[in-house]
Amino acid sequence: MSAEPERVVLLSEQIGTIAHEKIAQINGVTRETRTLALNALIEAARAGDAGRGFSVVANEVKAVSKRIQEISSALSTDLSRSIVELTDIGRQMAEQVRGQRLADQALNMIEIIDRNLYERSCDVRWWATDKAVVDCLETPSPDNARHACQRLGVILQSYTVYLDLWIIDADGRVVANGRPGQYPSAVGTDVSHTAWFRSAMETRTGEDFAVADVETVGALNHAQAAIYSAAVRSGGETNGRPLGVLGIFFDWRPQAAAVVNGGRRSADEQARTRYMLLDSRFRVIAASDNKGILTEVFPLKATGDTGHYTDSQGAMVGFALTPGYETYRGLGWYGVIVQGRPAALTVAPHDPRTALRPAS
């Protein structure tokens, strides 16, 4: 069964159709009655005095026919006004309910991402204090580098949402990674120019971290990653001197795909709906149709933290700004859903203002 507001629209259209048919039938009977009355008057005139009584009846029939026509006209006017108003109210209700539902779904998507990325911010700060990671930078040696690689590999075996973990020295050079066999070109990579490295080195304490928007990482076979980083500090202490940076690469594509393709959706809803995650620049970073990822900039018209509107193509757009989670404030990302009109609201209804016209 259709959602209740859309059901109102359907019922109002059905009422308009039924009223149109019945008024058309009344008008047809009225025309026939007027024709019969006219013929009766003609025959009464031919009959002279003998037809006068019949002439009176014919005139009464004609008067009744005229009255019926007037009632039909009034009924048409009153019904058309009410049906148009009912249809408009139903459509407004349907659009409001549908828009709010999309905004709520968009908020749910971005909240799932926020909770997920909050855990990433915790991971990077925790692992930056690991003794093998600290020793790799505080006492550089081939043995410490190998031990750090092994330690990162053990972590990756348990945390499968990551592509790789990198230890970077103070000059921005990668000195160890957790999957050297899979990503052999990682060690030696210069990341000194990246914002996530510089920001991590500038953090004030071990409680701070840095994060970058989703990007393609060449040394990780051009995989899409959300990068989190934290300074590795002397002695692993919260206020220790920054020795370098630990960078962790969240495997973005499969995790984001699970969010934008999740939830219970009908085949019709799935076919006419696009679910997306946008970064703060409105760049598409995930999409249920797998199109435009990291290349498309979506023309979002955000007028608040959450809301909905109808775009120039008649599609409903629901959106929600990241609310953050716990100590993770978010990056200004949005959950966005674009949905074409339901079949029940796609075709314009039979306009009762023109349909309910009485015959002349």
VODO-375155 format. One line per 4 residues: for each residue x, y negated, z negated of N, C-alpha, C. Coordinates in pm, whole numbers, plus 32768, in hexadecimal, padded with zeros to 4 digits. Layout:
residues N
X Y Z X Y Z X Y Z | ...
END
This chain:
residues 360
8054 8077 8000 8000 8000 8000 8058 7F84 8000 | 802B 7F1B 8043 8078 7EA0 804A 807F 7E5F 7FC2 | 80E3 7E07 7FAE 80EA 7DB9 7F34 806D 7D64 7F29 | 8042 7D42 7EB1 7FC2 7D02 7E9B 7FAF 7C80 7EEB
800F 7C21 7EEA 7FFB 7BA7 7F39 7FEA 7BC4 7FCD | 8036 7C23 8002 802A 7C45 808E 7FA4 7C89 80A8 | 7F72 7CD0 8044 7EEE 7D0E 804F 7E82 7CA3 805B | 7E93 7C34 8014 7E35 7BC4 801D 7E31 7B8E 80AB
7EA8 7B81 80E7 7EAF 7B4F 8170 7E66 7BAD 81CF | 7E80 7C2F 81C0 7E40 7C91 8217 7DA8 7C8E 8207 | 7D7A 7C87 818B 7CEA 7C86 8173 7CA8 7C09 81A9 | 7CEA 7B97 819B 7CB0 7B1B 81CF 7CA7 7B1F 8267
7D0C 7B5C 82A6 7D07 7B6A 8338 7C96 7BC9 8362 | 7C87 7C35 8315 7C1A 7C92 8333 7B92 7C51 8322 | 7B83 7C01 82B7 7B06 7BB9 82A1 7AEA 7B5A 8315 | 7B52 7B14 8343 7B42 7AB8 83B4 7B16 7B02 8431
7B50 7B78 8449 7B2C 7BC7 84BF 7A9B 7BF7 84B6 | 7A76 7C2A 8440 79EC 7C5B 842D 7988 7BE9 843D | 79A7 7B77 83FF 794E 7B05 8409 793F 7AD7 849A | 79AE 7AD7 84E1 79AB 7AAF 856E 7950 7B0C 85BF
795D 7B8E 85A6 790B 7BEE 85F0 7877 7BDE 85CF | 7857 7BD0 854E 77CB 7BC6 8526 778B 7B44 8555 | 77D3 7AD6 854D 779D 7A56 857E 778A 7A5B 8615 | 77E8 7A9F 865A 77D8 7AAF 86EB 7759 7AFE 870A
773D 7B65 86B9 76C1 7BB3 86CE 7645 7B5D 86B3 | 7649 7B0D 8648 75D8 7AB3 862A 75C3 7A51 869C | 7633 7A1A 86CD 7628 79BA 873B 75EF 79FD 87B8 | 7613 7A7D 87CD 75DD 7AC5 8841 7547 7AD7 8835
7519 7AFE 87BD 7489 7B0F 87A6 7442 7A89 87B6 | 7482 7A1E 8784 7445 7999 878F 7433 7971 8821 | 7496 798E 8874 748C 796D 8902 7419 79BB 8943 | 7411 7A3C 8921 73A5 7A8F 8959 731C 7A5B 892D
7311 7A34 88AE 7292 7A02 887A 726A 797F 88C0 | 72CC 7928 88D4 72AE 78AA 8919 7284 78C3 89A8 | 72C2 7924 89E7 729C 7945 8A71 720D 797C 8A77 | 71ED 79D3 8A17 7166 7A0B 8A10 70FF 799E 89F6
711F 7941 899B 70C3 78D4 897D 70AD 787D 89F7 | 711B 7864 8A41 710E 7812 8ABA 70B7 7857 8B22 | 70CB 78D9 8B36 707A 7924 8B95 6FE8 7927 8B6A | 6FD2 7932 8AE6 6F49 7934 8AB3 6F04 78AF 8ACC
6F4B 7842 8ABB 6F10 77BE 8AD5 6EED 77AE 8B68 | 6F43 77E2 8BBD 6F27 77D9 8C4E 6EA8 7828 8C6F | 6E9D 78A1 8C3A 6E28 78F5 8C56 6DAA 78B8 8C19 | 6DB7 787A 8BA2 6D44 783A 8B62 6D12 77C5 8BB5
6D6F 777A 8BEF 6D48 7709 8C43 6CFE 7739 8CBF | 6D2A 77A9 8CF7 6CE8 77E0 8D6D 6C58 7810 8D4B | 6C49 783F 8CD1 6BC6 7875 8CA9 6B62 7808 8C86 | 6B90 778B 8C7D 6B33 771D 8C60 6AFC 7726 8BD3
6A74 770D 8BC9 6A35 770D 8B44 6A43 7794 8B00 | 6A43 77FF 8B4B 6A4B 7884 8B10 6AD3 789D 8ACE | 6B35 7850 8AF5 6BBB 7868 8ABF 6BE4 7807 8A53 | 6B84 77AC 8A2B 6BAA 7749 89C7 6BD3 7788 8942
6B8A 77EB 8916 6BAC 782C 8897 6C35 786D 889E | 6C4F 78A8 890F 6CD1 78E8 8921 6D40 7881 8925 | 6D1D 780B 895A 6D7E 779E 8962 6DA6 7770 88D8 | 6D45 776C 887B 6D64 7744 87F2 6DC6 77A5 87B3
6DAD 7828 87C7 6E08 788E 8791 6E93 787F 87CE | 6E98 7869 884F 6F19 785B 8894 6F68 77E5 885D | 6F22 7775 8841 6F65 7700 8808 6F9A 771D 877C | 6F4E 776B 872E 6F7B 7790 86A9 6FF7 77E8 86B1
6FF3 7846 8711 7068 789C 8725 70E1 7849 874B | 70CB 77E4 87A1 7139 778D 87CC 7170 773F 8754 | 7117 7711 86FC 7141 76C5 8687 7191 771D 8628 | 715E 7799 8615 71A7 77F6 85BF 7232 7812 85F9
723A 7823 867C 72BA 783C 86BF 731A 77C8 86A9 | 72E3 774E 86B0 7338 76D8 869A 736B 76D6 860B | 7313 76F9 85AB 733A 76F9 851F 73A6 7762 8505 | 7395 77D6 8543 73FB 783F 8535 7482 780F 856B
747D 77C6 85DA 74F8 7791 8615 753A 772E 85B6 | 74E9 76DB 8573 751F 767A 8514 7560 76C1 849D | 751A 772A 846D 7551 7777 83FD 75D5 77BA 8426 | 75D5 77F0 849F 764D 7832 84D3 76C1 77D0 84DC
76A2 7756 850A 7709 76EF 8516 7741 76C9 848E | 76E7 76B8 842B 7712 7694 83A4 7764 7705 8366 | 7735 7781 837B 777D 77F4 8347 7809 77FC 8383 | 7812 77E2 8405 7892 77E4 844A 78F1 777E 840E
78BF 7704 83F9 7912 7699 83C2 7941 76B9 8335 | 78E3 76E3 82DF 7905 7701 8254 7965 7777 8248 | 7949 77E1 8295 799F 7857 828F 7A2B 7838 82C3 | 7A32 77F1 8332 7AB5 77D6 836C 7B0C 7788 830C
7AD0 7724 82C7 7B1D 76D4 8268 7B4F 772B 81F4 | 7AF7 777F 81BE 7B1C 77D3 814C 7B82 783E 8173 | 7B6E 787A 81E8 7BC8 78E5 8213 7C53 78AE 8231 | 7C59 7838 826F 7CDA 77FA 828A 7D23 77DC 8207
7CDA 77A6 81A4 7D17 7787 8124 7D45 7805 80DD | 7CF1 786E 80DF 7D14 78EC 80A0 7D8F 792A 80E2 | 7D94 7925 8167 7E06 795C 81AF 7E86 790F 818E | 7E7D 788A 818A 7EF1 7838 816A 7F23 7854 80DD
7EC5 785F 807E 7EEC 787C 7FF4 7F2F 7905 7FEB | 7EF3 7967 8031 7F2D 79ED 8031 7FB8 79EF 806A | 7FCD 79A5 80D6 8052 79A1 8114 80B7 795D 80B6 | 808D 78F2 8076 80E7 78AD 8019 810B 7907 7FA5
80A8 7950 7F71 80C2 79AD 7F03 8121 7A1B 7F2F | 8109 7A51 7FA6 815E 7ABC 7FD9 81EE 7A8D 7FEC | 81FF 7A14 8023 8284 79DF 8039 82CA 79C4 7FB4 | 827F 798F 7F53 82BB 7971 7ED1 82E8 79F1 7E8B
8291 7A55 7E8A 82B2 7AD4 7E49 8328 7B16 7E8F | 8323 7B18 7F14 838F 7B58 7F61 8413 7B0E 7F4B | 840E 7A87 7F4D 8487 7A39 7F3A 84C3 7A4D 7EB0 | 846F 7A50 7E49 84A1 7A64 7DC1 84DD 7AF0 7DB2
849D 7B51 7DF3 84D1 7BDA 7DEC 855C 7BE1 7E2C | 856E 7B9D 7E9D 85F1 7B9D 7EDF 8659 7B56 7E89 | 8632 7AE7 7E4B 868F 7A9F 7DF4 86B8 7AF7 7D7E | 8659 7B41 7D46 8678 7B9B 7CD6 86D6 7C0B 7D03
86BE 7C41 7D7C 8716 7CAA 7DAF 87A3 7C73 7DC9 | 87A9 7BF8 7DFC 882C 7BBA 7E16 8877 7BA7 7D94 | 8830 7B7E 7D2B 886F 7B6D 7CA8 88A0 7BF3 7C72 | 8853 7C5A 7C86 887B 7CDF 7C59 88FC 7D0A 7C9F
8906 7CF0 7D22 897F 7D16 7D6C 89FA 7CCE 7D34 | 89EE 7C4B 7D21 8A63 7BFF 7CF5 8A86 7C1F 7C65 | 8A23 7C43 7C14 8A3E 7C6A 7B8A 8A8A 7CEF 7B84 | 8A66 7D4A 7BDD 8AAE 7DCA 7BE3 8B41 7DB1 7C05
8B58 7D5A 7C67 8BE2 7D38 7C8E 8C2B 7CF5 7C1A | 8BE7 7C98 7BD6 8C28 7C52 7B66 8C53 7CB2 7AF9 | 8BFA 7D0F 7AD5 8C1D 7D70 7A6C 8C93 7DC7 7A98 | 8C93 7DEB 7B19 8CFF 7E3E 7B4F 8D84 7DF2 7B4B
8D81 7D74 7B77 8DFD 7D27 7B7E 8E2C 7CFA 7AF4 | 8DD1 7CEE 7A96 8DF9 7CD3 7A0C 8E57 7D41 79DB | 8E35 7DBD 79FA 8E89 7E2E 79D2 8F13 7E24 7A13 | 8F18 7DF3 7A90 8F98 7DE3 7AD4 8FEF 7D7C 7A8C
8FAF 7D10 7A5B 8FFB 7CA9 7A13 9032 7CE1 798F | 8FE9 7D3C 7953 901A 7D7C 78D8 908D 7DDA 78F7 | 907E 7E27 7964 90E6 7E87 798B 916C 7E44 799F | 916D 7DD7 79ED 91ED 7D9A 7A11 9233 7D60 7997
91E6 7D28 7939 9225 7CF0 78C0 925B 7D5E 7866 | 9215 7DCE 7863 9240 7E3E 7810 92BE 7E7E 784A | 92B9 7E9E 78CB 932A 7EE5 7908 93A7 7E8F 7912 | 9397 7E0B 7910 940C 7DB3 7913 945F 7DBD 7895
9426 7DF9 782C 9471 7E0A 77AE 94AC 7E96 77A1 | 9493 7EEC 7805 94C8 7F74 7800 9561 7F71 77FA | 959C 7FC2 77A5 962E 7FBE 7790 967C 7FD9 7810 | 964D 8037 7862 9695 8055 78DE 9692 7FDE 793C
9622 7F95 793E 9616 7F1F 7993 9672 7EB0 7960 | 9671 7E9B 78DC 96C6 7E32 78A1 9759 7E54 78B6 | 9780 7ED2 789B 980C 7EF8 78AA 983D 7EE8 7939 | 97E6 7F00 7999 980B 7EF5 7A27 983D 7E69 7A48
9802 7E04 7A06 9827 7D79 7A22 988A 7D41 79BB | 987D 7D6F 793E 98D6 7D38 78D6 9961 7D74 78DF | 9969 7DF3 7904 99EB 7E35 7914 99ED 7E7A 799D | 9A01 7E2D 7A07 99FA 7E66 7A8E 9A64 7ED2 7AA5
9A3A 7F44 7AD9 9A95 7FB1 7AFD 9A47 8012 7B55 | 9A8E 8061 7BA6 9A49 80C5 7BF9 99F8 8127 7BA5 | 9A2C 814F 7B31 99E4 81AE 7ADC 9963 8171 7AA7 | 996B 80F4 7A7A 98F3 80B2 7A46 988C 809B 7AB4
98BC 807E 7B2C 9861 806A 7B9C 9819 80ED 7BBD | 9865 815D 7BBE 9828 81DF 7BD9 97C3 8204 7B6C | 97EA 81EB 7AF1 978F 820B 7A82 970F 81B8 7A8B | 971E 813A 7AB1 96A9 80E2 7AC0 964F 8115 7B30
968A 8140 7B9E 963B 8177 7C0D 95EB 81F1 7BDE | 962E 8248 7B91 95EA 82BF 7B5E 9577 829A 7B01 | 9592 8238 7AAB 952C 820C 7A4D 94B3 81D1 7A96 | 94CC 817F 7AFB 945F 8145 7B4B 9413 81B2 7B94
945B 8218 7BC1 941A 8287 7C06 93B9 82D2 7BAB | 93E3 82E4 7B2D 938B 8327 7ACB 930C 82D4 7AB6 | 931B 8252 7AAD 92A6 81FA 7A9B 9248 8207 7B12 | 9280 8209 7B8A 922F 8210 7C03 91E3 8294 7C0F
9219 82FD 7BD5 91D4 837E 7BD7 9150 8377 7B89 | 914C 8323 7B23 90D4 8316 7AD0 9079 82A6 7B00 | 90B1 8240 7B3D 9063 81CE 7B6A 9060 81CE 7C03 | 9000 8215 7C38 8FFB 822C 7CC9 8FC4 81B5 7D18
8F9C 814B 7CD3 8F65 80D7 7D1B 8FD4 807C 7D4E | 9051 80A0 7D35 90C0 804B 7D60 9109 8087 7DD7 | 9135 802E 7E2E 918A 8056 7E9E 9219 806B 7E6E | 924C 800A 7E20 92D6 8012 7DF1 92EB 7FAE 7D81
9358 7FC0 7D36 9382 7F65 7CCD 9412 7F3D 7CEC | 942E 7EBB 7CE4 94B4 7E8A 7D05 94F2 7E41 7C8E | 9574 7E58 7C7A 95C1 7E0A 7C1A 9618 7DAB 7C6B | 960D 7D2A 7C4C 9652 7CC2 7C9A 96AF 7C74 7C3F
972A 7C5E 7C6A 9788 7C13 7C17 9769 7B7D 7C1C | 97B5 7B2F 7BD0 979A 7A9F 7BC5 97AD 7A55 7C48 | 97F7 7A90 7CA6 980C 7A50 7D28 979D 7A72 7D8B | 9741 7AC8 7D62 96D1 7AEA 7DBB 96EC 7B64 7E12
974E 7BB6 7DEC 9770 7C2D 7E39 973A 7CAA 7DF4 | 96F3 7CFF 7E3F 96BC 7D7A 7E07 972F 7DDB 7DED | 973A 7E0B 7D70 97A9 7E64 7D4B 977A 7EF2 7D2E | 96F6 7F06 7D1F 96C2 7F8D 7D06 962C 7F8F 7D25
95FE 8003 7D55 956E 8013 7D6C 9544 80A1 7D48 | 94C4 80B5 7D34 9492 8134 7D03 9481 819F 7D6C | 947B 8179 7DEB 946A 81DB 7E57 94D3 81C2 7EC4 | 9552 81D9 7EA5 95BB 81C1 7F08 95B0 821C 7F81
957B 8297 7F6D 956C 82F1 7FE0 9502 82C0 8040 | 9496 8287 800E 9429 8257 8063 9443 81CB 8099 | 9487 817A 8048 94A3 80F0 8072 9539 80D4 8061 | 958C 810E 80B7 961E 8102 80A8 9653 8075 80C1
9607 8023 8107 9639 7F9C 8127 961A 7F38 80B9 | 95D7 7F63 804E 95B2 7F06 7FE3 962E 7ECF 7F9C | 9688 7F2A 7F72 9701 7EFE 7F2C 9756 7EA9 7F8B | 977E 7E35 7F5A 97C9 7DD7 7FAC 9773 7D6A 7FE8
96F1 7D79 7FE5 9696 7D13 801B 96A2 7C93 7FC9 | 96A7 7C22 800F 96B0 7B9F 7FCD 9624 7B65 7FBE | 95F6 7B54 7F42 9570 7B1C 7F2A 957A 7A95 7EE2 | 95F0 7A59 7EE5 9605 79DC 7E9C 95AB 796C 7ECD
957B 7976 7F49 9529 790C 7F82 9495 7919 7F5D | 946F 798A 7F23 93E1 79A1 7F0B 93B1 7958 7E8E | 9333 792F 7E92 92F9 78E6 7E20 92EE 793F 7DA6 | 92CF 79C0 7DBC 92BC 7A18 7D49 933F 7A32 7CFE
93B0 7A31 7D46 9431 7A41 7D03 9455 79C1 7CB7 | 944D 7950 7CFA 9472 78D1 7CBB 941A 78B4 7C42 | 9398 78CD 7C51 933B 78B1 7BE3 9359 7909 7B6A | 937A 7988 7B83 939A 79E2 7B15 9419 79B5 7ACC
947D 798A 7B17 94FA 795C 7ADA 94E5 78DE 7A87 | 947C 7893 7AA8 9461 7815 7A61 9403 7826 79EC | 93CF 789E 79D6 9375 78B3 7964 93BF 789A 78E1 | 9373 786B 787D 93B0 7840 7800 93C8 78B5 77A0
936D 7918 77A1 937C 7988 7744 9356 7A0B 778A | 936E 7A79 7744 934A 7AFC 777A 92B5 7B14 777E | 9266 7AB9 7746 91D5 7AC6 774B 919D 7A91 77CF | 91F1 7A4F 781D 91C5 7A13 789B 91E2 7A6F 7911
919C 7A57 797E 91B2 7AA4 79F8 9192 7A4B 7A70 | 91B5 7A7B 7AE5 9197 7A33 7B61 914E 7A93 7BBF | 9104 7A5B 7C1A 90B8 7AAD 7C78 90AC 7A62 7CFC | 90A5 7AAD 7D68 9098 7A71 7DED 901C 7AA8 7E31
8FE6 7A5B 7E8F 8F77 7A8D 7EDF 8FA5 7B05 7F30 | 8F45 7B50 7F62 8F63 7BC9 7FAE 8FB6 7BA6 802A | 901C 7BF6 8042 906F 7BE0 80B9 90A3 7C65 80ED | 90D6 7C62 8167 9113 7CD8 81A3 91A8 7CD7 8182
91DB 7D45 814F 9266 7D4D 8123 92B5 7DA5 8184 | 9312 7D67 81CB 935E 7DAE 8231 93AB 7E26 81FC | 93ED 7E16 8188 943E 7E82 8150 93EB 7EF7 811C | 9367 7EE3 8115 930D 7F4F 80EC 92BD 7F81 8164
9302 7F89 81D5 92C4 7FB7 8252 924B 7F62 8279 | 9257 7EDF 825A 91F0 7E7D 827E 9168 7E9C 823E | 916C 7ED6 81C9 90F0 7EF1 8180 90BE 7E70 8140 | 903B 7E6A 8128 8FFE 7DF8 80E5 900C 7E0C 804E
903C 7DA3 800A 9054 7DB0 7F7B 902D 7D30 7F32 | 8FF9 7D42 7EB8 8FE9 7CD4 7E59 9062 7CE0 7DFB | 90B2 7C77 7DF4 9132 7C7E 7DAE 912A 7C39 7D27 | 914E 7C82 7CBF 9156 7C4B 7C38 91E7 7C51 7C0B
9212 7BEB 7BC1 929E 7BE6 7B97 92AA 7BAA 7B0C | 9314 7BD3 7AC8 9333 7B9E 7A43 93CA 7B9C 7A33 | 93F9 7B3D 79E5 9489 7B34 79CD 94B7 7BA7 7974 | 9528 7BE2 7999 956B 7C44 7944 95CB 7BF5 78EC
95BA 7BFF 7868 9603 7BA8 780C 966B 7BF4 77BB | 96D0 7BAA 7793 973F 7BE4 7747 970B 7C2C 76CB | 9739 7CAA 76BD 9710 7CFA 764B 967F 7D25 764F | 9637 7D04 76B9 95AA 7D24 76C2 9556 7CCF 7663
9592 7C64 762E 954E 7C0F 75CE 94F0 7BAC 7613 | 9483 7B8A 75CD 9420 7B2E 7605 945E 7AA8 762B | 94BA 7A77 75D8 94F8 79F5 75F1 9587 7A01 7625 | 95A9 7A77 7657 9630 7A8B 768A 964A 7A3F 770C
96CB 7A33 772C 96F4 79ED 77A7 96CA 7A40 7821 | 968F 7A00 7889 966A 7A49 7903 96E5 7A81 7949 | 96E5 7B05 795F 9752 7B48 79A5 9731 7B60 7A38 | 96B4 7B63 7A54 9683 7B7F 7ADA 95ED 7B94 7AD3
95B8 7BE1 7B30 9526 7BEF 7B3B 9502 7C80 7B5A | 9493 7CAC 7B20 9455 7D2A 7B49 93DE 7D06 7BA0 | 93DC 7D3B 7C1A 936A 7D25 7C74 9320 7DA8 7C8A | 929C 7DA4 7C7A 924C 7E1D 7C90 91EB 7E03 7D03
91DB 7E66 7D5A 9190 7E55 7DD6 9112 7EAB 7DD4 | 90A4 7E6A 7DB7 9023 7EAE 7DAE 8FF5 7ED3 7E3B | 8FD3 7F52 7E4F 8FAA 7F85 7ED2 8F20 7F4D 7EF3 | 8F1D 7EDE 7F37 8EA3 7E8E 7F43 8E37 7ECE 7F9B
8E5A 7EFB 8011 8DF4 7F24 8072 8D93 7F8F 803C | 8DC2 8001 800A 8D61 8066 7FDD 8D12 803A 7F62 | 8D53 7FEF 7F08 8D0D 7FC4 7E8F 8CA0 7F5F 7EB2 | 8CC0 7F00 7F09 8C5D 7E9A 7F30 8BEE 7ED8 7F82
8C11 7F39 7FD8 8BAB 7F7A 802B 8B45 7FC2 7FD3 | 8B74 7FFD 7F66 8B19 8043 7F0B 8AB5 7FE2 7ECD | 8ADF 7F65 7EBA 8A86 7F00 7E7E 8A20 7ECE 7EE4 | 8A4D 7EA7 7F5B 89EF 7E6D 7FBC 8996 7ED6 7FFE
89BD 7F55 7FF4 8969 7FBF 802D 891F 800F 7FC2 | 892C 7FE6 7F44 88EC 802E 7ED9 885B 8006 7EC6 | 8818 804A 7E6A 878C 8029 7E4D 872B 8078 7EA2 | 86AF 8080 7E72 8647 80C8 7EBA 8604 806A 7F1E
860D 808C 7F9D 85D6 8038 8007 8590 808F 806D | 851B 805F 809A 84D3 80A8 8102 851B 8097 8187 | 84FC 80EE 81E6 853B 80E5 826B 851A 8060 82AD | 849D 8032 829D 8475 7FB1 82D8 84C2 7F40 8298
84CF 7F43 8214 8517 7ED9 81CD 85AA 7ED8 81F5 | 85E6 7F4C 81FF 8672 7F56 8225 8689 7F21 82B1 | 862B 7F3A 830C 863B 7F14 8398 8638 7E7C 83AC | 85EE 7E36 8358 85DF 7DA6 836D 8626 7D52 8303
8682 7D90 82BA 86C3 7D4A 824B 875A 7D57 8254 | 879F 7CE9 8237 8831 7CE9 8230 885B 7CC0 81A3 | 88AA 7D15 8163 88D9 7CFD 80DB 896C 7CD5 80E3 | 8990 7C66 80A1 8A18 7C33 80AF 8A51 7C01 802B
8AD5 7BFD 8026 8B1D 7BB6 7FBE 8B70 7B4B 8004 | 8B6B 7AD0 7FD1 8BB7 7A62 800A 8C19 7A2D 7FA3 | 8C8C 79FD 7FD3 8CE8 79BC 7F76 8CC0 7929 7F66 | 8D10 78DC 7F20 8CEC 7851 7F01 8CE6 77F9 7F7D
8D24 7828 7FE9 8D1F 77DD 8068 8CB2 7811 80C3 | 8C5C 7866 808E 8BEE 78A5 80D8 8C20 7905 8143 | 8C9C 7932 8136 8CD0 7997 8191 8C96 7A1E 8169 | 8C6D 7A6C 81CC 8C34 7AF0 81B2 8CA5 7B4E 8186
8C99 7B85 810D 8CFF 7BE2 80DD 8CC8 7C70 80D1 | 8C45 7C7F 80E2 8C06 7D03 80E8 8B7E 7CF1 8128 | 8B54 7D54 8179 8AD3 7D4B 81BC 8A9F 7DD8 81D7 | 8A1C 7DEA 81C5 89E0 7E6E 81D8 89E7 7E9A 826A
89EE 7E3A 82C8 89FA 7E60 8355 8A8B 7E69 8382 | 8AE7 7E52 8323 8B78 7E5F 833C 8BA9 7DFE 83A8 | 8B64 7D8E 83B8 8B8A 7D2C 841F 8BC0 7CAC 83DF | 8C20 7C6F 8423 8C53 7BEC 83FB 8CA6 7BEA 837C
8CD0 7C5F 834A 8D17 7C63 82CA 8D9F 7C1D 82D6 | 8DB6 7BBA 8283 8E2E 7B67 827C 8E3E 7B0A 82F5 | 8DDC 7B06 834E 8DE5 7AAD 83C2 8D6D 7A4F 83CD | 8CF9 7A7B 83A5 8C7F 7A2A 83B4 8C6C 79CD 833C
8C46 7951 835A 8C1D 78F4 82F1 8B86 78E4 82FB | 8B41 790D 8292 8AAF 790C 8294 8A7A 7882 826C | 8A1A 784B 82B5 89E7 77C3 8298 8984 77C1 8223 | 89B3 77E4 81AD 895C 77E9 8138 8934 775D 810C
88B4 774B 80F0 8880 76CC 80BD 885E 76DF 802A | 88C4 76E3 7FD8 88B1 76FA 7F49 888B 7677 7F06 | 881B 7677 7EC0 87EB 75FF 7E7B 87E7 7614 7DE4 | 8833 7671 7DB4 8838 7691 7D26 8881 7713 7D11
8880 7743 7C96 88C5 77C1 7C79 887E 7838 7CB8 | 87FB 7831 7CC3 87AE 789C 7D02 8731 7861 7D40 | 8700 78A1 7DAA 868A 786D 7DEE 8671 78B4 7E71 | 8617 787C 7EBE 85F7 78B6 7F41 85BD 7849 7F9B
85C7 7860 801E 858F 7803 8080 8579 784E 8103 | 852E 7810 815C 8516 7849 81E2 8570 7801 8246 | 85BE 784D 8293 861A 780D 82F1 85D4 77E8 8372 | 8620 77AF 83D0 85E6 777D 844D 85AE 77EC 84A5
85D5 7869 848C 85A3 78DA 84DA 8529 791C 8499 | 84FE 78E5 8427 848B 791D 83E2 84AE 798C 8381 | 8530 79A8 836E 8559 7A10 830F 8562 79D6 8283 | 8548 7A29 8220 8553 7A00 8195 85E1 7A1A 8164
861C 79B6 8122 86A4 79C2 80ED 869E 79B6 8055 | 86C9 7A1D 800E 86D3 7A18 7F7D 8766 7A16 7F57 | 878A 79C7 7EF2 8817 79BA 7ECD 8826 79AC 7E36 | 889E 79CC 7E07 88BE 79BC 7D7A 8954 79A5 7D6B
897A 7940 7D1F 8A05 7922 7D02 8A37 797C 7C92 | 8AB5 79A2 7C9A 8AF0 79F4 7C31 8ADC 79B6 7BA8 | 8AA3 7A00 7B48 8A95 79CA 7AC0 8B0F 79E7 7A69 | 8B6B 7A3C 7A9D 8BDD 7A66 7A4C 8BB3 7AD2 79EA
8C17 7B0B 79A8 8BF9 7B76 7948 8C65 7B76 78DD | 8C39 7B6E 785E 8C96 7B6A 77ED 8CFC 7AF9 7803 | 8D7D 7B1A 7804 8DE4 7AB2 7816 8E02 7A96 78AA | 8DBE 7ADF 7903 8DD4 7ACC 7993 8D70 7A64 79C6
8DA1 79F2 79EF 8D49 7984 7A18 8D1A 798E 7AA8 | 8D51 79E9 7AF2 8D2B 79F6 7B7E 8D78 7996 7BD7 | 8D67 79A7 7C58 8DB3 7958 7CBA 8D5A 7900 7D10 | 8CDF 78EA 7CE4 8C84 789A 7D35 8C47 78EA 7DA7
8C48 796E 7D9A 8C0E 79C4 7E01 8B75 79C5 7DF9 | 8B37 79EF 7E66 8AA6 79F8 7E6E 8A79 7A83 7E9B | 8A0B 7AAF 7E66 89C1 7B1E 7E9F 8957 7AE0 7EF8 | 894A 7B11 7F72 88EB 7AD8 7FD2 88A1 7B47 801A
881E 7B35 802B 87CC 7B95 8075 877A 7B49 80DC | 8781 7B74 8158 8734 7B37 81C5 86D2 7BA0 81F8 | 8652 7B7E 81F4 85EC 7BE1 8218 8587 7BA6 827A | 8573 7BEE 82EB 850E 7BC6 834B 8483 7BD9 8310
841F 7B9B 834D 8397 7BA2 8319 8360 7C2F 8323 | 8313 7C5A 82BE 82D3 7CDD 82C5 8272 7CE3 8339 | 8257 7D5B 836A 81FB 7D6B 83DA 8175 7D2D 83BD | 8149 7D34 8340 80C5 7CFE 831B 80BE 7C67 8329
8135 7C25 8328 8137 7B94 832F 817A 7B60 83AD | 819A 7BB9 8408 81E3 7B90 8480 8186 7B55 84E9 | 8114 7B95 8500 80B7 7B68 8566 8058 7B01 852A | 8047 7A91 856D 7FEC 7A2A 853A 7F5E 7A60 8537
7F12 7A44 84CE 7E8A 7A77 84C4 7E2E 7A34 8529 | 7DBE 7A77 8544 7D59 7A3F 859C 7D23 79C1 8559 | 7D3B 794D 8592 7D19 78CF 8551 7C82 78BD 854A | 7C48 78C0 84D1 7BB8 78B5 84C5 7B84 782D 84EC
7BDB 77CA 84F2 7BAD 7745 851A 7B81 7742 85AD | 7BB7 779F 85FC 7B8C 77A8 8687 7B37 7823 869F | 7B47 7889 8649 7AFE 7904 865E 7A6C 78FD 8635 | 7A4D 78B0 85CE 79C6 78AC 8597 7974 783B 85D1
7971 7832 8652 7923 77C9 8693 789D 7801 86C3 | 782F 77C1 86A0 77AE 77F2 86CF 779C 77D3 8762 | 7746 7821 879F 7728 7807 882D 76DA 7786 883C | 76F2 7745 88AA 76AA 76C9 88C4 761D 76E7 88F8
END
